[in-house]
Amino acid sequence: MIYINNFKFFIAWKKIEKYLDNKDRKLKEFHSGLIIDDKFIIAGNRTLLRPVGILDWSWYTPKTLGIAMNEDRVERYYEDMLKDPRSPSNKWKNRKKEMEKKTFYAVRSGKAEYV
């Protein structure tokens, strides 16, 4: 049994979990969301996700995210959903600061090739 303290994270996880073939996942609560399998974060307040180490959020639906998790293609799903009109624009006012932050997080997480 997985125990999640934050009720919003619990509800978001339960919506995804019902579409999973393998429900045995590593979950870790974080101030901005729930980290799943040390690979990606789902937000508690909105249906948004992002890979660990990436700052831009994308929209998701619990069913399609569950299917992507079953097929182990969450990063591809994330990239596709960035183009979805429901995803936030992820536009920064200061382009230089954006690149500094994104580079910092990518290097820290070992995903520097994505910047």
Biopython code that builds the backbone (N, CA, C, O; Angstrom):
import numpy as np
from Bio.PDB.StructureBuilder import StructureBuilder

atoms = [
    (1, "MET", "N", (0.844, -1.187, 0.000)),
    (1, "MET", "CA", (0.000, 0.000, 0.000)),
    (1, "MET", "C", (0.886, 1.247, 0.000)),
    (1, "MET", "O", (1.839, 1.346, 0.773)),
    (2, "ILE", "N", (0.563, 2.174, -0.861)),
    (2, "ILE", "CA", (1.293, 3.425, -0.969)),
    (2, "ILE", "C", (0.591, 4.469, -0.112)),
    (2, "ILE", "O", (-0.626, 4.639, -0.195)),
    (3, "TYR", "N", (1.370, 5.167, 0.714)),
    (3, "TYR", "CA", (0.806, 6.207, 1.566)),
    (3, "TYR", "C", (1.270, 7.571, 1.075)),
    (3, "TYR", "O", (2.470, 7.838, 1.001)),
    (4, "ILE", "N", (0.322, 8.423, 0.742)),
    (4, "ILE", "CA", (0.608, 9.773, 0.259)),
    (4, "ILE", "C", (-0.031, 10.760, 1.237)),
    (4, "ILE", "O", (-1.242, 10.720, 1.456)),
    (5, "ASN", "N", (0.775, 11.642, 1.822)),
    (5, "ASN", "CA", (0.275, 12.602, 2.818)),
    (5, "ASN", "C", (-0.629, 13.664, 2.215)),
    (5, "ASN", "O", (-1.709, 13.927, 2.746)),
    (6, "ASN", "N", (-0.210, 14.276, 1.120)),
    (6, "ASN", "CA", (-0.938, 15.385, 0.516)),
    (6, "ASN", "C", (-2.162, 14.851, -0.243)),
    (6, "ASN", "O", (-2.038, 14.043, -1.164)),
    (7, "PHE", "N", (-3.333, 15.319, 0.163)),
    (7, "PHE", "CA", (-4.575, 14.809, -0.412)),
    (7, "PHE", "C", (-4.678, 15.095, -1.912)),
    (7, "PHE", "O", (-5.181, 14.261, -2.665)),
    (8, "LYS", "N", (-4.212, 16.258, -2.348)),
    (8, "LYS", "CA", (-4.269, 16.596, -3.781)),
    (8, "LYS", "C", (-3.406, 15.641, -4.601)),
    (8, "LYS", "O", (-3.806, 15.214, -5.684)),
    (9, "PHE", "N", (-2.221, 15.306, -4.086)),
    (9, "PHE", "CA", (-1.350, 14.352, -4.777)),
    (9, "PHE", "C", (-2.004, 12.969, -4.817)),
    (9, "PHE", "O", (-1.927, 12.258, -5.819)),
    (10, "PHE", "N", (-2.650, 12.606, -3.705)),
    (10, "PHE", "CA", (-3.323, 11.310, -3.620)),
    (10, "PHE", "C", (-4.410, 11.194, -4.681)),
    (10, "PHE", "O", (-4.487, 10.190, -5.388)),
    (11, "ILE", "N", (-5.244, 12.215, -4.793)),
    (11, "ILE", "CA", (-6.336, 12.205, -5.782)),
    (11, "ILE", "C", (-5.768, 12.143, -7.199)),
    (11, "ILE", "O", (-6.244, 11.365, -8.026)),
    (12, "ALA", "N", (-4.748, 12.962, -7.483)),
    (12, "ALA", "CA", (-4.133, 12.950, -8.821)),
    (12, "ALA", "C", (-3.566, 11.569, -9.136)),
    (12, "ALA", "O", (-3.726, 11.075, -10.252)),
    (13, "TRP", "N", (-2.902, 10.940, -8.160)),
    (13, "TRP", "CA", (-2.316, 9.616, -8.373)),
    (13, "TRP", "C", (-3.398, 8.565, -8.608)),
    (13, "TRP", "O", (-3.257, 7.728, -9.499)),
    (14, "LYS", "N", (-4.469, 8.596, -7.827)),
    (14, "LYS", "CA", (-5.539, 7.603, -7.965)),
    (14, "LYS", "C", (-6.185, 7.677, -9.345)),
    (14, "LYS", "O", (-6.574, 6.650, -9.901)),
    (15, "LYS", "N", (-6.304, 8.880, -9.902)),
    (15, "LYS", "CA", (-6.872, 9.031, -11.245)),
    (15, "LYS", "C", (-5.997, 8.367, -12.297)),
    (15, "LYS", "O", (-6.510, 7.819, -13.273)),
    (16, "ILE", "N", (-4.679, 8.410, -12.109)),
    (16, "ILE", "CA", (-3.736, 7.791, -13.054)),
    (16, "ILE", "C", (-3.646, 6.287, -12.805)),
    (16, "ILE", "O", (-3.623, 5.495, -13.747)),
    (17, "GLU", "N", (-3.595, 5.902, -11.534)),
    (17, "GLU", "CA", (-3.341, 4.517, -11.139)),
    (17, "GLU", "C", (-4.351, 3.530, -11.724)),
    (17, "GLU", "O", (-4.000, 2.390, -12.028)),
    (18, "LYS", "N", (-5.586, 3.956, -11.881)),
    (18, "LYS", "CA", (-6.593, 3.015, -12.383)),
    (18, "LYS", "C", (-6.346, 2.593, -13.835)),
    (18, "LYS", "O", (-6.950, 1.628, -14.304)),
    (19, "TYR", "N", (-5.472, 3.298, -14.548)),
    (19, "TYR", "CA", (-5.145, 2.945, -15.929)),
    (19, "TYR", "C", (-3.825, 2.185, -16.053)),
    (19, "TYR", "O", (-3.407, 1.850, -17.161)),
    (20, "LEU", "N", (-3.170, 1.911, -14.933)),
    (20, "LEU", "CA", (-1.862, 1.260, -14.962)),
    (20, "LEU", "C", (-1.974, -0.258, -14.902)),
    (20, "LEU", "O", (-2.792, -0.803, -14.161)),
    (21, "ASP", "N", (-1.146, -0.929, -15.687)),
    (21, "ASP", "CA", (-1.045, -2.389, -15.602)),
    (21, "ASP", "C", (-0.225, -2.774, -14.375)),
    (21, "ASP", "O", (-0.597, -3.683, -13.633)),
    (22, "ASN", "N", (0.892, -2.079, -14.165)),
    (22, "ASN", "CA", (1.776, -2.327, -13.033)),
    (22, "ASN", "C", (1.633, -1.170, -12.058)),
    (22, "ASN", "O", (2.150, -0.081, -12.303)),
    (23, "LYS", "N", (0.932, -1.402, -10.955)),
    (23, "LYS", "CA", (0.670, -0.332, -9.995)),
    (23, "LYS", "C", (1.793, -0.158, -8.982)),
    (23, "LYS", "O", (1.724, 0.733, -8.135)),
    (24, "ASP", "N", (2.823, -0.990, -9.053)),
    (24, "ASP", "CA", (3.957, -0.906, -8.137)),
    (24, "ASP", "C", (4.922, 0.159, -8.650)),
    (24, "ASP", "O", (5.805, -0.127, -9.459)),
    (25, "ARG", "N", (4.746, 1.378, -8.176)),
    (25, "ARG", "CA", (5.549, 2.522, -8.620)),
    (25, "ARG", "C", (6.210, 3.179, -7.422)),
    (25, "ARG", "O", (5.686, 3.139, -6.308)),
    (26, "LYS", "N", (7.358, 3.780, -7.658)),
    (26, "LYS", "CA", (8.062, 4.518, -6.611)),
    (26, "LYS", "C", (7.533, 5.948, -6.609)),
    (26, "LYS", "O", (7.675, 6.668, -7.597)),
    (27, "LEU", "N", (6.927, 6.355, -5.503)),
    (27, "LEU", "CA", (6.351, 7.688, -5.383)),
    (27, "LEU", "C", (7.061, 8.459, -4.278)),
    (27, "LEU", "O", (7.397, 7.907, -3.230)),
    (28, "LYS", "N", (7.282, 9.746, -4.533)),
    (28, "LYS", "CA", (7.917, 10.598, -3.531)),
    (28, "LYS", "C", (7.260, 11.969, -3.596)),
    (28, "LYS", "O", (7.165, 12.576, -4.662)),
    (29, "GLU", "N", (6.810, 12.444, -2.446)),
    (29, "GLU", "CA", (6.193, 13.766, -2.399)),
    (29, "GLU", "C", (7.263, 14.850, -2.409)),
    (29, "GLU", "O", (8.329, 14.721, -1.807)),
    (30, "PHE", "N", (6.935, 15.916, -3.115)),
    (30, "PHE", "CA", (7.826, 17.044, -3.288)),
    (30, "PHE", "C", (6.955, 18.279, -3.151)),
    (30, "PHE", "O", (5.746, 18.188, -3.363)),
    (31, "HIS", "N", (7.513, 19.423, -2.809)),
    (31, "HIS", "CA", (6.668, 20.594, -2.559)),
    (31, "HIS", "C", (5.819, 21.003, -3.760)),
    (31, "HIS", "O", (4.724, 21.532, -3.571)),
    (32, "SER", "N", (6.281, 20.778, -4.972)),
    (32, "SER", "CA", (5.508, 21.212, -6.139)),
    (32, "SER", "C", (4.764, 20.071, -6.820)),
    (32, "SER", "O", (4.063, 20.297, -7.806)),
    (33, "GLY", "N", (4.902, 18.866, -6.320)),
    (33, "GLY", "CA", (4.189, 17.764, -6.949)),
    (33, "GLY", "C", (4.612, 16.404, -6.431)),
    (33, "GLY", "O", (5.324, 16.292, -5.433)),
    (34, "LEU", "N", (4.171, 15.397, -7.111)),
    (34, "LEU", "CA", (4.454, 14.016, -6.768)),
    (34, "LEU", "C", (5.419, 13.453, -7.801)),
    (34, "LEU", "O", (5.115, 13.425, -8.994)),
    (35, "ILE", "N", (6.583, 13.005, -7.341)),
    (35, "ILE", "CA", (7.592, 12.434, -8.245)),
    (35, "ILE", "C", (7.279, 10.954, -8.420)),
    (35, "ILE", "O", (7.138, 10.222, -7.440)),
    (36, "ILE", "N", (7.173, 10.519, -9.660)),
    (36, "ILE", "CA", (6.835, 9.133, -9.971)),
    (36, "ILE", "C", (8.034, 8.466, -10.620)),
    (36, "ILE", "O", (8.556, 8.947, -11.626)),
    (37, "ASP", "N", (8.468, 7.358, -10.039)),
    (37, "ASP", "CA", (9.583, 6.550, -10.549)),
    (37, "ASP", "C", (10.867, 7.358, -10.752)),
    (37, "ASP", "O", (11.691, 6.998, -11.593)),
    (38, "ASP", "N", (11.045, 8.422, -10.008)),
    (38, "ASP", "CA", (12.217, 9.311, -10.127)),
    (38, "ASP", "C", (12.410, 9.839, -11.547)),
    (38, "ASP", "O", (13.516, 10.236, -11.916)),
    (39, "LYS", "N", (11.341, 9.845, -12.345)),
    (39, "LYS", "CA", (11.438, 10.275, -13.739)),
    (39, "LYS", "C", (10.665, 11.544, -14.036)),
    (39, "LYS", "O", (11.140, 12.401, -14.780)),
    (40, "PHE", "N", (9.472, 11.673, -13.460)),
    (40, "PHE", "CA", (8.657, 12.847, -13.770)),
    (40, "PHE", "C", (7.801, 13.247, -12.580)),
    (40, "PHE", "O", (7.597, 12.474, -11.644)),
    (41, "ILE", "N", (7.304, 14.484, -12.644)),
    (41, "ILE", "CA", (6.529, 15.079, -11.561)),
    (41, "ILE", "C", (5.139, 15.420, -12.077)),
    (41, "ILE", "O", (4.994, 15.966, -13.171)),
    (42, "ILE", "N", (4.113, 15.097, -11.287)),
    (42, "ILE", "CA", (2.767, 15.587, -11.586)),
    (42, "ILE", "C", (2.427, 16.636, -10.531)),
    (42, "ILE", "O", (2.766, 16.481, -9.358)),
    (43, "ALA", "N", (1.763, 17.693, -10.952)),
    (43, "ALA", "CA", (1.377, 18.767, -10.046)),
    (43, "ALA", "C", (0.157, 18.345, -9.240)),
    (43, "ALA", "O", (-0.626, 17.502, -9.678)),
    (44, "GLY", "N", (0.004, 18.928, -8.072)),
    (44, "GLY", "CA", (-1.138, 18.610, -7.236)),
    (44, "GLY", "C", (-2.357, 19.450, -7.539)),
    (44, "GLY", "O", (-3.484, 18.982, -7.377)),
    (45, "ASN", "N", (-2.157, 20.688, -7.979)),
    (45, "ASN", "CA", (-3.274, 21.608, -8.171)),
    (45, "ASN", "C", (-3.887, 21.555, -9.565)),
    (45, "ASN", "O", (-5.069, 21.857, -9.729)),
    (46, "ARG", "N", (-3.111, 21.179, -10.561)),
    (46, "ARG", "CA", (-3.604, 21.147, -11.938)),
    (46, "ARG", "C", (-3.107, 19.873, -12.601)),
    (46, "ARG", "O", (-2.193, 19.229, -12.087)),
    (47, "THR", "N", (-3.686, 19.502, -13.722)),
    (47, "THR", "CA", (-3.252, 18.296, -14.427)),
    (47, "THR", "C", (-2.064, 18.633, -15.320)),
    (47, "THR", "O", (-2.175, 18.710, -16.543)),
    (48, "LEU", "N", (-0.919, 18.833, -14.658)),
    (48, "LEU", "CA", (0.322, 19.179, -15.347)),
    (48, "LEU", "C", (1.409, 18.189, -14.946)),
    (48, "LEU", "O", (1.419, 17.676, -13.827)),
    (49, "LEU", "N", (2.327, 17.928, -15.883)),
    (49, "LEU", "CA", (3.466, 17.076, -15.596)),
    (49, "LEU", "C", (4.707, 17.644, -16.236)),
    (49, "LEU", "O", (4.640, 18.457, -17.158)),
    (50, "ARG", "N", (5.857, 17.196, -15.726)),
    (50, "ARG", "CA", (7.142, 17.544, -16.323)),
    (50, "ARG", "C", (8.160, 16.506, -15.885)),
    (50, "ARG", "O", (8.063, 15.970, -14.781)),
    (51, "PRO", "N", (9.134, 16.217, -16.736)),
    (51, "PRO", "CA", (10.217, 15.320, -16.323)),
    (51, "PRO", "C", (11.059, 15.978, -15.225)),
    (51, "PRO", "O", (11.155, 17.203, -15.165)),
    (52, "VAL", "N", (11.656, 15.178, -14.376)),
    (52, "VAL", "CA", (12.557, 15.693, -13.353)),
    (52, "VAL", "C", (13.727, 16.383, -14.064)),
    (52, "VAL", "O", (14.333, 15.813, -14.971)),
    (53, "GLY", "N", (14.035, 17.599, -13.648)),
    (53, "GLY", "CA", (15.136, 18.340, -14.241)),
    (53, "GLY", "C", (14.734, 19.258, -15.377)),
    (53, "GLY", "O", (15.573, 19.984, -15.911)),
    (54, "ILE", "N", (13.465, 19.238, -15.755)),
    (54, "ILE", "CA", (12.946, 20.111, -16.813)),
    (54, "ILE", "C", (11.967, 21.080, -16.151)),
    (54, "ILE", "O", (11.178, 20.671, -15.299)),
    (55, "LEU", "N", (12.008, 22.356, -16.532)),
    (55, "LEU", "CA", (11.168, 23.359, -15.873)),
    (55, "LEU", "C", (9.806, 23.561, -16.525)),
    (55, "LEU", "O", (8.883, 24.028, -15.857)),
    (56, "ASP", "N", (9.646, 23.234, -17.786)),
    (56, "ASP", "CA", (8.387, 23.499, -18.491)),
    (56, "ASP", "C", (7.356, 22.414, -18.189)),
    (56, "ASP", "O", (7.638, 21.220, -18.288)),
    (57, "TRP", "N", (6.158, 22.856, -17.820)),
    (57, "TRP", "CA", (5.056, 21.949, -17.524)),
    (57, "TRP", "C", (4.230, 21.705, -18.784)),
    (57, "TRP", "O", (4.130, 22.578, -19.647)),
    (58, "SER", "N", (3.642, 20.520, -18.885)),
    (58, "SER", "CA", (2.710, 20.228, -19.971)),
    (58, "SER", "C", (1.440, 19.622, -19.381)),
    (58, "SER", "O", (1.450, 19.056, -18.288)),
    (59, "TRP", "N", (0.372, 19.752, -20.115)),
    (59, "TRP", "CA", (-0.920, 19.201, -19.733)),
    (59, "TRP", "C", (-0.882, 17.689, -19.883)),
    (59, "TRP", "O", (-0.116, 17.172, -20.696)),
    (60, "TYR", "N", (-1.693, 16.972, -19.117)),
    (60, "TYR", "CA", (-1.867, 15.533, -19.316)),
    (60, "TYR", "C", (-3.288, 15.148, -18.967)),
    (60, "TYR", "O", (-3.980, 15.877, -18.256)),
    (61, "THR", "N", (-3.718, 14.023, -19.459)),
    (61, "THR", "CA", (-4.959, 13.422, -18.997)),
    (61, "THR", "C", (-4.567, 12.140, -18.272)),
    (61, "THR", "O", (-3.635, 11.459, -18.698)),
    (62, "PRO", "N", (-5.253, 11.797, -17.193)),
    (62, "PRO", "CA", (-4.874, 10.601, -16.437)),
    (62, "PRO", "C", (-4.840, 9.331, -17.292)),
    (62, "PRO", "O", (-3.942, 8.504, -17.134)),
    (63, "LYS", "N", (-5.796, 9.176, -18.182)),
    (63, "LYS", "CA", (-5.854, 7.962, -19.007)),
    (63, "LYS", "C", (-4.658, 7.867, -19.951)),
    (63, "LYS", "O", (-3.996, 6.831, -20.014)),
    (64, "THR", "N", (-4.380, 8.945, -20.682)),
    (64, "THR", "CA", (-3.275, 8.878, -21.649)),
    (64, "THR", "C", (-1.917, 8.828, -20.956)),
    (64, "THR", "O", (-0.982, 8.222, -21.479)),
    (65, "LEU", "N", (-1.797, 9.456, -19.784)),
    (65, "LEU", "CA", (-0.545, 9.340, -19.027)),
    (65, "LEU", "C", (-0.374, 7.908, -18.531)),
    (65, "LEU", "O", (0.729, 7.363, -18.586)),
    (66, "GLY", "N", (-1.440, 7.300, -18.055)),
    (66, "GLY", "CA", (-1.372, 5.905, -17.621)),
    (66, "GLY", "C", (-0.949, 4.981, -18.755)),
    (66, "GLY", "O", (-0.144, 4.072, -18.551)),
    (67, "ILE", "N", (-1.480, 5.206, -19.929)),
    (67, "ILE", "CA", (-1.097, 4.402, -21.101)),
    (67, "ILE", "C", (0.375, 4.626, -21.425)),
    (67, "ILE", "O", (1.098, 3.670, -21.709)),
    (68, "ALA", "N", (0.826, 5.877, -21.387)),
    (68, "ALA", "CA", (2.240, 6.178, -21.660)),
    (68, "ALA", "C", (3.142, 5.515, -20.621)),
    (68, "ALA", "O", (4.219, 5.028, -20.963)),
    (69, "MET", "N", (2.718, 5.493, -19.367)),
    (69, "MET", "CA", (3.500, 4.835, -18.325)),
    (69, "MET", "C", (3.561, 3.326, -18.562)),
    (69, "MET", "O", (4.606, 2.709, -18.353)),
    (70, "ASN", "N", (2.465, 2.737, -18.993)),
    (70, "ASN", "CA", (2.450, 1.303, -19.292)),
    (70, "ASN", "C", (3.425, 0.960, -20.410)),
    (70, "ASN", "O", (4.074, -0.086, -20.387)),
    (71, "GLU", "N", (3.518, 1.854, -21.387)),
    (71, "GLU", "CA", (4.377, 1.616, -22.550)),
    (71, "GLU", "C", (5.777, 2.205, -22.369)),
    (71, "GLU", "O", (6.589, 2.160, -23.294)),
    (72, "ASP", "N", (6.067, 2.758, -21.186)),
    (72, "ASP", "CA", (7.362, 3.345, -20.853)),
    (72, "ASP", "C", (7.791, 4.399, -21.882)),
    (72, "ASP", "O", (8.918, 4.382, -22.377)),
    (73, "ARG", "N", (6.875, 5.307, -22.186)),
    (73, "ARG", "CA", (7.171, 6.384, -23.133)),
    (73, "ARG", "C", (6.645, 7.734, -22.631)),
    (73, "ARG", "O", (6.056, 8.509, -23.384)),
    (74, "VAL", "N", (6.873, 7.992, -21.350)),
    (74, "VAL", "CA", (6.378, 9.218, -20.733)),
    (74, "VAL", "C", (7.079, 10.452, -21.296)),
    (74, "VAL", "O", (6.440, 11.488, -21.482)),
    (75, "GLU", "N", (8.384, 10.360, -21.569)),
    (75, "GLU", "CA", (9.085, 11.528, -22.119)),
    (75, "GLU", "C", (8.547, 11.897, -23.496)),
    (75, "GLU", "O", (8.394, 13.079, -23.801)),
    (76, "ARG", "N", (8.264, 10.921, -24.312)),
    (76, "ARG", "CA", (7.685, 11.184, -25.639)),
    (76, "ARG", "C", (6.288, 11.796, -25.475)),
    (76, "ARG", "O", (5.929, 12.734, -26.188)),
    (77, "TYR", "N", (5.513, 11.266, -24.544)),
    (77, "TYR", "CA", (4.179, 11.795, -24.259)),
    (77, "TYR", "C", (4.270, 13.257, -23.802)),
    (77, "TYR", "O", (3.483, 14.100, -24.231)),
    (78, "TYR", "N", (5.240, 13.543, -22.927)),
    (78, "TYR", "CA", (5.454, 14.911, -22.448)),
    (78, "TYR", "C", (5.738, 15.853, -23.627)),
    (78, "TYR", "O", (5.143, 16.927, -23.726)),
    (79, "GLU", "N", (6.642, 15.445, -24.510)),
    (79, "GLU", "CA", (6.993, 16.287, -25.667)),
    (79, "GLU", "C", (5.781, 16.529, -26.562)),
    (79, "GLU", "O", (5.595, 17.635, -27.069)),
    (80, "ASP", "N", (4.959, 15.502, -26.759)),
    (80, "ASP", "CA", (3.750, 15.665, -27.568)),
    (80, "ASP", "C", (2.759, 16.613, -26.894)),
    (80, "ASP", "O", (2.132, 17.440, -27.557)),
    (81, "MET", "N", (2.624, 16.488, -25.576)),
    (81, "MET", "CA", (1.645, 17.304, -24.861)),
    (81, "MET", "C", (2.093, 18.761, -24.690)),
    (81, "MET", "O", (1.262, 19.627, -24.416)),
    (82, "LEU", "N", (3.380, 19.042, -24.845)),
    (82, "LEU", "CA", (3.824, 20.438, -24.823)),
    (82, "LEU", "C", (3.167, 21.232, -25.951)),
    (82, "LEU", "O", (2.963, 22.440, -25.827)),
    (83, "LYS", "N", (2.839, 20.558, -27.042)),
    (83, "LYS", "CA", (2.217, 21.212, -28.194)),
    (83, "LYS", "C", (0.707, 21.346, -28.041)),
    (83, "LYS", "O", (0.064, 22.042, -28.826)),
    (84, "ASP", "N", (0.137, 20.685, -27.039)),
    (84, "ASP", "CA", (-1.302, 20.723, -26.808)),
    (84, "ASP", "C", (-1.729, 22.127, -26.383)),
    (84, "ASP", "O", (-1.039, 22.748, -25.574)),
    (85, "PRO", "N", (-2.841, 22.645, -26.900)),
    (85, "PRO", "CA", (-3.271, 24.005, -26.537)),
    (85, "PRO", "C", (-3.616, 24.166, -25.054)),
    (85, "PRO", "O", (-3.630, 25.290, -24.550)),
    (86, "ARG", "N", (-3.894, 23.067, -24.345)),
    (86, "ARG", "CA", (-4.195, 23.152, -22.909)),
    (86, "ARG", "C", (-2.931, 23.312, -22.061)),
    (86, "ARG", "O", (-3.021, 23.680, -20.890)),
    (87, "SER", "N", (-1.763, 23.043, -22.631)),
    (87, "SER", "CA", (-0.507, 23.197, -21.898)),
    (87, "SER", "C", (-0.180, 24.673, -21.726)),
    (87, "SER", "O", (-0.504, 25.483, -22.595)),
    (88, "PRO", "N", (0.467, 25.038, -20.599)),
    (88, "PRO", "CA", (0.870, 26.437, -20.426)),
    (88, "PRO", "C", (1.878, 26.845, -21.492)),
    (88, "PRO", "O", (2.588, 26.004, -22.043)),
    (89, "SER", "N", (1.935, 28.127, -21.774)),
    (89, "SER", "CA", (2.816, 28.606, -22.845)),
    (89, "SER", "C", (4.293, 28.471, -22.497)),
    (89, "SER", "O", (5.126, 28.400, -23.401)),
    (90, "ASN", "N", (4.641, 28.433, -21.213)),
    (90, "ASN", "CA", (6.030, 28.305, -20.774)),
    (90, "ASN", "C", (6.929, 29.385, -21.376)),
    (90, "ASN", "O", (8.107, 29.145, -21.642)),
    (91, "LYS", "N", (6.367, 30.569, -21.588)),
    (91, "LYS", "CA", (7.153, 31.677, -22.127)),
    (91, "LYS", "C", (7.663, 32.528, -20.970)),
    (91, "LYS", "O", (6.900, 32.940, -20.097)),
    (92, "TRP", "N", (8.941, 32.775, -20.982)),
    (92, "TRP", "CA", (9.589, 33.578, -19.950)),
    (92, "TRP", "C", (9.790, 34.997, -20.467)),
    (92, "TRP", "O", (10.013, 35.200, -21.661)),
    (93, "LYS", "N", (9.713, 35.969, -19.580)),
    (93, "LYS", "CA", (9.967, 37.354, -19.967)),
    (93, "LYS", "C", (11.452, 37.585, -20.215)),
    (93, "LYS", "O", (11.827, 38.332, -21.118)),
    (94, "ASN", "N", (12.292, 36.946, -19.415)),
    (94, "ASN", "CA", (13.732, 37.123, -19.521)),
    (94, "ASN", "C", (14.338, 35.843, -20.111)),
    (94, "ASN", "O", (14.522, 34.855, -19.400)),
    (95, "ARG", "N", (14.642, 35.866, -21.393)),
    (95, "ARG", "CA", (15.151, 34.677, -22.103)),
    (95, "ARG", "C", (16.489, 34.203, -21.540)),
    (95, "ARG", "O", (16.742, 33.000, -21.466)),
    (96, "LYS", "N", (17.346, 35.145, -21.144)),
    (96, "LYS", "CA", (18.656, 34.781, -20.597)),
    (96, "LYS", "C", (18.501, 34.024, -19.279)),
    (96, "LYS", "O", (19.159, 33.007, -19.064)),
    (97, "LYS", "N", (17.635, 34.519, -18.404)),
    (97, "LYS", "CA", (17.392, 33.850, -17.125)),
    (97, "LYS", "C", (16.766, 32.470, -17.346)),
    (97, "LYS", "O", (17.085, 31.516, -16.636)),
    (98, "GLU", "N", (15.880, 32.375, -18.328)),
    (98, "GLU", "CA", (15.260, 31.093, -18.663)),
    (98, "GLU", "C", (16.323, 30.058, -19.025)),
    (98, "GLU", "O", (16.301, 28.937, -18.515)),
    (99, "MET", "N", (17.247, 30.431, -19.898)),
    (99, "MET", "CA", (18.277, 29.486, -20.329)),
    (99, "MET", "C", (19.222, 29.132, -19.183)),
    (99, "MET", "O", (19.666, 27.988, -19.083)),
    (100, "GLU", "N", (19.534, 30.096, -18.316)),
    (100, "GLU", "CA", (20.385, 29.810, -17.164)),
    (100, "GLU", "C", (19.720, 28.795, -16.243)),
    (100, "GLU", "O", (20.350, 27.826, -15.820)),
    (101, "LYS", "N", (18.444, 29.018, -15.934)),
    (101, "LYS", "CA", (17.703, 28.103, -15.049)),
    (101, "LYS", "C", (17.557, 26.723, -15.676)),
    (101, "LYS", "O", (17.790, 25.712, -15.014)),
    (102, "LYS", "N", (17.174, 26.676, -16.949)),
    (102, "LYS", "CA", (16.980, 25.390, -17.610)),
    (102, "LYS", "C", (18.292, 24.614, -17.705)),
    (102, "LYS", "O", (18.310, 23.396, -17.528)),
    (103, "THR", "N", (19.377, 25.311, -17.982)),
    (103, "THR", "CA", (20.684, 24.652, -18.041)),
    (103, "THR", "C", (21.078, 24.127, -16.672)),
    (103, "THR", "O", (21.552, 22.997, -16.554)),
    (104, "PHE", "N", (20.886, 24.933, -15.638)),
    (104, "PHE", "CA", (21.209, 24.524, -14.274)),
    (104, "PHE", "C", (20.453, 23.249, -13.887)),
    (104, "PHE", "O", (21.055, 22.296, -13.392)),
    (105, "TYR", "N", (19.138, 23.232, -14.111)),
    (105, "TYR", "CA", (18.332, 22.070, -13.741)),
    (105, "TYR", "C", (18.664, 20.853, -14.592)),
    (105, "TYR", "O", (18.671, 19.730, -14.086)),
    (106, "ALA", "N", (18.936, 21.055, -15.856)),
    (106, "ALA", "CA", (19.270, 19.929, -16.735)),
    (106, "ALA", "C", (20.603, 19.302, -16.334)),
    (106, "ALA", "O", (20.729, 18.078, -16.297)),
    (107, "VAL", "N", (21.594, 20.136, -16.033)),
    (107, "VAL", "CA", (22.898, 19.614, -15.612)),
    (107, "VAL", "C", (22.755, 18.891, -14.275)),
    (107, "VAL", "O", (23.312, 17.809, -14.088)),
    (108, "ARG", "N", (22.022, 19.479, -13.367)),
    (108, "ARG", "CA", (21.838, 18.889, -12.037)),
    (108, "ARG", "C", (21.155, 17.525, -12.106)),
    (108, "ARG", "O", (21.454, 16.635, -11.310)),
    (109, "SER", "N", (20.242, 17.364, -13.055)),
    (109, "SER", "CA", (19.517, 16.091, -13.156)),
    (109, "SER", "C", (20.173, 15.116, -14.132)),
    (109, "SER", "O", (19.724, 13.978, -14.267)),
    (110, "GLY", "N", (21.239, 15.558, -14.816)),
    (110, "GLY", "CA", (21.911, 14.680, -15.768)),
    (110, "GLY", "C", (21.258, 14.648, -17.127)),
    (110, "GLY", "O", (21.499, 13.725, -17.905)),
    (111, "LYS", "N", (20.429, 15.644, -17.435)),
    (111, "LYS", "CA", (19.738, 15.699, -18.729)),
    (111, "LYS", "C", (20.176, 16.896, -19.535)),
    (111, "LYS", "O", (19.356, 17.518, -20.210)),
    (112, "ALA", "N", (21.437, 17.229, -19.482)),
    (112, "ALA", "CA", (21.948, 18.425, -20.147)),
    (112, "ALA", "C", (21.764, 18.379, -21.643)),
    (112, "ALA", "O", (21.739, 19.436, -22.273)),
    (113, "GLU", "N", (21.633, 17.205, -22.250)),
    (113, "GLU", "CA", (21.485, 17.125, -23.718)),
    (113, "GLU", "C", (20.133, 17.656, -24.181)),
    (113, "GLU", "O", (19.957, 17.892, -25.376)),
    (114, "TYR", "N", (19.177, 17.852, -23.286)),
    (114, "TYR", "CA", (17.847, 18.343, -23.657)),
    (114, "TYR", "C", (17.785, 19.862, -23.743)),
    (114, "TYR", "O", (16.792, 20.404, -24.228)),
    (115, "VAL", "N", (18.806, 20.552, -23.292)),
    (115, "VAL", "CA", (18.782, 22.031, -23.285)),
    (115, "VAL", "C", (19.226, 22.554, -24.626)),
    (115, "VAL", "O", (19.276, 23.767, -24.829)),
]
sb = StructureBuilder()
sb.init_structure("model")
sb.init_model(0)
sb.init_chain("A")
sb.init_seg("    ")
for serial, (resi, resn, name, xyz) in enumerate(atoms, 1):
    if name == "N":
        sb.init_residue(resn, " ", resi, " ")
    sb.init_atom(name, np.array(xyz, "f"), 0.0, 1.0, " ", f" {name:<3s}", serial, name[0])
structure = sb.get_structure()
